[in-house]
């Protein structure tokens, strides 16, 4: 599901490492957007890599994917990721994918402008409400993540890192679904509070809906923005003129009754899956286990960066590969 450069790096790793260790031959093809059609036609692959966030459960609940939890070494494979990183790929007791990449939001702010305005980066959303008028009265904006999505985009990529709404849901103790996963739970008081809070940022505080985070943050027109953590890399590579004039910190949180701050944050990413009709299931699992291992994910990221430059840095879900 990625490009030819990524496939080239992967082919080299497979040839030099996986095939030699496992005596398994692997054929890799670059396919864009044809997985569902190929599966329905009975021409699907054994394993699909870099599929969208929502695709594993979408296909798994329809009987198109192989559950992975019974394969040897599954528990060890899952332990490579954050505690709940596999949760979006689970349904009715089955796990249909292993995470590959993971992205989440962080807060970026211009230290020079904040010092000039005499304000501090917000620890909570209440703190953000307090500094918003100061920033806006200086003819500057605050940026929140927002992406225009259609139904297909939501199903494929998930909502985790598209907008701030899922984060506010988590921090308010709300859930998108009921406990039995039979219907949505968006009518709960907690969900309503999160939704009102989210829309008030635009309706009451006039935050910009569509904006160019990179350009406006670089020029100082938007000295505070919440964006995917990969924005750090973009600024480091493409905005050398503001080097040492900005910082990346966790997103604001919600203060609880006991005084603690809940900074729960939603994520998004890609995963790898095994098709139900796969004839070489044991070999396919060996490949998935190898591919998601920290050593291979780290080497893949390094080789990709050598090929594409620092701007092409990989964002693995594996905690050790990330380090």
C-alpha positions as semicolon CSV with decimal commas, in nm:
position;residue;x (nm);y (nm);z (nm)
1;X;0,000;0,000;0,000
2;X;0,299;0,236;-0,018
3;X;0,521;0,352;-0,305
4;X;0,794;0,198;-0,516
5;X;1,076;0,335;-0,301
6;X;0,929;0,164;0,005
7;X;0,882;-0,159;-0,191
8;X;1,243;-0,147;-0,311
9;X;1,375;-0,118;0,045
10;X;1,144;-0,395;0,165
11;X;1,248;-0,629;-0,117
12;X;1,613;-0,587;-0,024
13;X;1,544;-0,661;0,343
14;X;1,338;-0,967;0,252
15;X;1,607;-1,101;0,019
16;X;1,897;-1,037;0,257
17;X;1,731;-1,144;0,582
18;X;1,390;-1,313;0,584
19;X;1,434;-1,551;0,291
20;X;1,774;-1,668;0,410
21;X;1,658;-1,733;0,768
22;X;1,326;-1,899;0,686
23;X;1,375;-2,063;0,345
24;X;1,054;-1,894;0,229
25;X;1,026;-1,717;-0,105
26;X;0,838;-1,384;-0,099
27;X;0,691;-1,198;-0,396
28;X;0,616;-0,831;-0,333
29;X;0,378;-0,622;-0,542
30;X;0,285;-0,255;-0,515
31;X;-0,095;-0,232;-0,524
32;X;-0,294;0,086;-0,465
33;X;-0,656;0,063;-0,355
34;X;-0,741;-0,274;-0,511
35;X;-0,725;-0,501;-0,203
36;X;-1,100;-0,528;-0,153
37;X;-1,169;-0,603;-0,519
38;X;-0,888;-0,858;-0,536
39;X;-1,014;-1,031;-0,221
40;X;-1,371;-1,049;-0,353
41;X;-1,241;-1,197;-0,677
42;X;-1,039;-1,461;-0,494
43;X;-0,714;-1,312;-0,621
44;X;-0,602;-1,152;-0,296
45;X;-0,247;-1,176;-0,157
46;X;-0,134;-1,387;0,136
47;X;-0,041;-1,078;0,335
48;X;-0,123;-0,712;0,280
49;X;0,103;-0,444;0,427
50;X;0,034;-0,080;0,512
51;X;-0,345;-0,106;0,504
52;X;-0,560;0,171;0,651
53;X;-0,664;0,192;1,016
54;X;-1,022;0,076;0,964
55;X;-0,967;-0,193;0,702
56;X;-0,870;-0,487;0,930
57;X;-1,195;-0,490;1,130
58;X;-1,396;-0,390;0,823
59;X;-1,267;-0,700;0,641
60;X;-1,235;-0,921;0,948
61;X;-1,599;-0,893;1,055
62;X;-1,694;-1,009;0,704
63;X;-1,482;-1,322;0,728
64;X;-1,213;-1,207;0,483
65;X;-0,916;-1,210;0,724
66;X;-0,735;-1,471;0,929
67;X;-0,743;-1,413;1,309
68;X;-0,389;-1,396;1,443
69;X;-0,418;-1,464;1,817
70;X;-0,367;-1,844;1,788
71;X;-0,032;-1,828;1,607
72;X;0,293;-1,901;1,798
73;X;0,464;-1,591;1,934
74;X;0,153;-1,374;1,905
75;X;0,173;-1,244;2,263
76;X;0,538;-1,152;2,216
77;X;0,456;-0,977;1,888
78;X;0,180;-0,770;2,052
79;X;0,410;-0,671;2,340
80;X;0,622;-0,470;2,094
81;X;0,360;-0,196;2,079
82;X;0,180;0,042;2,313
83;X;-0,064;-0,137;2,543
84;X;-0,375;-0,050;2,341
85;X;-0,218;-0,016;1,995
86;X;-0,377;-0,344;1,880
87;X;-0,723;-0,255;2,011
88;X;-0,845;-0,089;1,686
89;X;-0,774;-0,418;1,508
90;X;-0,972;-0,639;1,746
91;X;-1,334;-0,750;1,716
92;X;-1,532;-1,008;1,912
93;X;-1,227;-1,168;2,069
94;X;-1,017;-1,183;1,753
95;X;-0,716;-0,978;1,645
96;X;-0,701;-0,920;1,270
97;X;-0,382;-0,714;1,227
98;X;-0,046;-0,615;1,369
99;X;0,039;-0,242;1,381
100;X;0,309;-0,108;1,152
101;X;0,299;0,269;1,186
102;X;0,143;0,493;1,449
103;X;0,092;0,869;1,463
104;X;-0,055;1,088;1,735
105;X;-0,092;1,456;1,813
106;X;0,156;1,679;1,992
107;X;0,146;2,052;2,060
108;X;0,396;2,283;1,892
109;X;0,455;2,640;2,002
110;X;0,688;2,926;1,917
111;X;0,897;2,997;2,225
112;X;1,006;3,340;2,099
113;X;0,650;3,463;2,041
114;X;0,521;3,316;2,367
115;X;0,800;3,497;2,553
116;X;0,715;3,822;2,376
117;X;0,347;3,784;2,469
118;X;0,429;3,682;2,826
119;X;0,235;3,353;2,815
120;X;0,310;2,988;2,886
121;X;0,211;2,680;2,683
122;X;-0,126;2,553;2,810
123;X;-0,134;2,249;3,037
124;X;-0,514;2,213;3,013
125;X;-0,788;2,322;2,773
126;X;-0,891;2,583;3,031
127;X;-0,541;2,728;3,003
128;X;-0,586;2,737;2,625
129;X;-0,907;2,936;2,665
130;X;-0,712;3,192;2,873
131;X;-0,428;3,250;2,625
132;X;-0,643;3,237;2,310
133;X;-0,762;3,602;2,338
134;X;-0,404;3,719;2,395
135;X;-0,281;3,543;2,081
136;X;-0,580;3,648;1,872
137;X;-0,565;4,012;1,984
138;X;-0,214;4,019;1,836
139;X;-0,361;3,916;1,497
140;X;-0,232;3,559;1,528
141;X;-0,411;3,225;1,522
142;X;-0,418;2,892;1,703
143;X;-0,426;2,575;1,492
144;X;-0,614;2,256;1,573
145;X;-0,602;1,939;1,360
146;X;-0,885;1,917;1,110
147;X;-0,921;1,714;0,792
148;X;-1,222;1,707;0,565
149;X;-1,334;1,344;0,546
150;X;-1,588;1,146;0,351
151;X;-1,729;0,814;0,469
152;X;-1,469;0,607;0,283
153;X;-1,180;0,806;0,430
154;X;-1,312;0,757;0,783
155;X;-1,349;0,381;0,730
156;X;-1,007;0,342;0,572
157;X;-0,785;0,576;0,771
158;X;-0,982;0,604;1,093
159;X;-1,064;0,918;1,288
160;X;-0,779;0,900;1,540
161;X;-0,546;1,168;1,406
162;X;-0,780;1,349;1,168
163;X;-0,941;1,584;1,420
164;X;-0,929;1,669;1,789
165;X;-1,271;1,517;1,860
166;X;-1,148;1,162;1,946
167;X;-0,895;1,307;2,191
168;X;-1,163;1,513;2,366
169;X;-1,385;1,203;2,375
170;X;-1,114;1,004;2,552
171;X;-1,036;1,279;2,802
172;X;-1,407;1,312;2,887
173;X;-1,442;0,939;2,946
174;X;-1,659;0,887;2,638
175;X;-1,649;0,613;2,375
176;X;-1,753;0,594;2,012
177;X;-1,922;0,258;2,069
178;X;-2,125;0,084;2,337
179;X;-1,954;-0,191;2,536
180;X;-2,116;-0,464;2,326
181;X;-1,993;-0,294;2,003
182;X;-2,344;-0,312;1,856
183;X;-2,406;0,060;1,812
184;X;-2,249;0,401;1,852
185;X;-2,253;0,573;2,189
186;X;-2,250;0,933;2,072
187;X;-2,568;1,024;2,262
188;X;-2,405;0,994;2,604
189;X;-2,359;1,315;2,810
190;X;-1,981;1,272;2,795
191;X;-1,982;1,246;2,415
192;X;-2,209;1,549;2,386
193;X;-1,977;1,751;2,612
194;X;-1,674;1,652;2,401
195;X;-1,856;1,742;2,078
196;X;-1,969;2,081;2,211
197;X;-1,618;2,156;2,335
198;X;-1,474;2,066;1,994
199;X;-1,719;2,276;1,793
200;X;-1,691;2,571;2,033
201;X;-1,326;2,608;1,939
202;X;-1,450;2,709;1,592
203;X;-1,787;2,865;1,673
204;X;-1,701;3,058;1,989
205;X;-1,325;3,114;1,955
206;X;-1,307;3,140;1,574
207;X;-1,013;2,902;1,537
208;X;-0,919;2,852;1,173
209;X;-1,068;2,538;1,020
210;X;-0,842;2,499;0,715
211;X;-0,485;2,628;0,732
212;X;-0,128;2,556;0,629
213;X;0,036;2,455;0,956
214;X;0,390;2,459;0,822
215;X;0,380;2,800;0,652
216;X;0,188;2,981;0,924
217;X;0,386;2,831;1,210
218;X;0,713;2,912;1,033
219;X;0,619;3,276;0,977
220;X;0,478;3,315;1,328
221;X;0,120;3,384;1,215
222;X;0,012;3,073;1,408
223;X;0,246;3,041;1,709
224;X;0,058;2,744;1,856
225;X;-0,067;2,441;1,668
226;X;-0,161;2,084;1,747
227;X;-0,051;1,841;1,477
228;X;0,080;1,488;1,423
229;X;0,418;1,435;1,587
230;X;0,573;1,391;1,242
231;X;0,533;1,769;1,205
232;X;0,848;1,784;1,421
233;X;1,048;1,632;1,138
234;X;0,901;1,867;0,880
235;X;0,998;2,171;1,087
236;X;1,346;2,036;1,158
237;X;1,417;1,977;0,790
238;X;1,226;2,253;0,612
239;X;1,229;2,543;0,858
240;X;1,593;2,592;0,965
241;X;1,538;2,966;1,009
242;X;1,333;2,904;1,328
243;X;1,574;2,649;1,474
244;X;1,567;2,669;1,858
245;X;1,263;2,901;1,844
246;X;0,998;2,631;1,894
247;X;0,923;2,330;2,111
248;X;0,709;2,017;2,096
249;X;0,514;1,922;2,411
250;X;0,215;1,698;2,496
251;X;-0,133;1,819;2,403
252;X;-0,338;1,998;2,671
253;X;-0,534;1,773;2,903
254;X;-0,852;1,773;3,107
255;X;-0,817;1,832;3,481
256;X;-0,993;1,567;3,688
257;X;-1,159;1,599;4,028
258;X;-0,849;1,466;4,205
259;X;-0,633;1,738;4,046
260;X;-0,457;1,514;3,794
261;X;-0,450;1,604;3,425
262;X;-0,582;1,346;3,179
263;X;-0,376;1,377;2,860
264;X;-0,530;1,077;2,680
265;X;-0,461;1,103;2,310
266;X;-0,598;0,918;2,009
267;X;-0,377;0,775;1,738
268;X;-0,388;0,649;1,383
269;X;-0,164;0,442;1,161
270;X;-0,132;0,145;0,930
271;X;-0,124;-0,231;0,984
272;X;-0,050;-0,565;0,817
273;X;-0,309;-0,838;0,771
274;X;-0,333;-1,201;0,658
275;X;-0,610;-1,295;0,415
276;X;-0,843;-1,581;0,513
277;X;-0,786;-1,775;0,189
278;X;-0,409;-1,775;0,232
279;X;-0,271;-2,122;0,158
280;X;0,067;-2,055;0,324
281;X;-0,062;-1,942;0,663
282;X;0,236;-2,048;0,875
283;X;0,480;-1,883;0,633
284;X;0,259;-1,575;0,615
285;X;0,260;-1,545;0,996
286;X;0,638;-1,587;1,004
287;X;0,665;-1,300;0,760
288;X;0,429;-1,074;0,962
289;X;0,615;-1,156;1,284
290;X;0,948;-1,080;1,114
291;X;0,821;-0,760;0,951
292;X;0,686;-0,608;1,274
293;X;0,994;-0,697;1,481
294;X;1,183;-0,396;1,623
295;X;1,507;-0,480;1,441
296;X;1,345;-0,502;1,099
297;X;1,123;-0,197;1,151
298;X;1,424;0,009;1,262
299;X;1,639;-0,108;0,971
300;X;1,356;-0,043;0,725
301;X;1,320;0,311;0,862
302;X;1,694;0,375;0,840
303;X;1,719;0,245;0,485
304;X;1,415;0,449;0,382
305;X;1,571;0,761;0,531
306;X;1,898;0,689;0,349
307;X;1,703;0,672;0,024
308;X;1,457;0,959;0,068
309;X;1,646;1,184;0,308
310;X;1,546;1,300;0,655
311;X;1,210;1,421;0,529
312;X;1,117;1,060;0,457
313;X;1,160;0,943;0,816
314;X;0,948;0,642;0,909
315;X;0,704;0,641;1,204
316;X;0,699;0,283;1,337
317;X;0,446;0,158;1,592
318;X;0,712;-0,062;1,751
319;X;0,829;0,112;2,069
320;X;1,187;-0,013;2,039
321;X;1,209;0,072;1,669
322;X;1,075;0,419;1,750
323;X;1,353;0,469;2,007
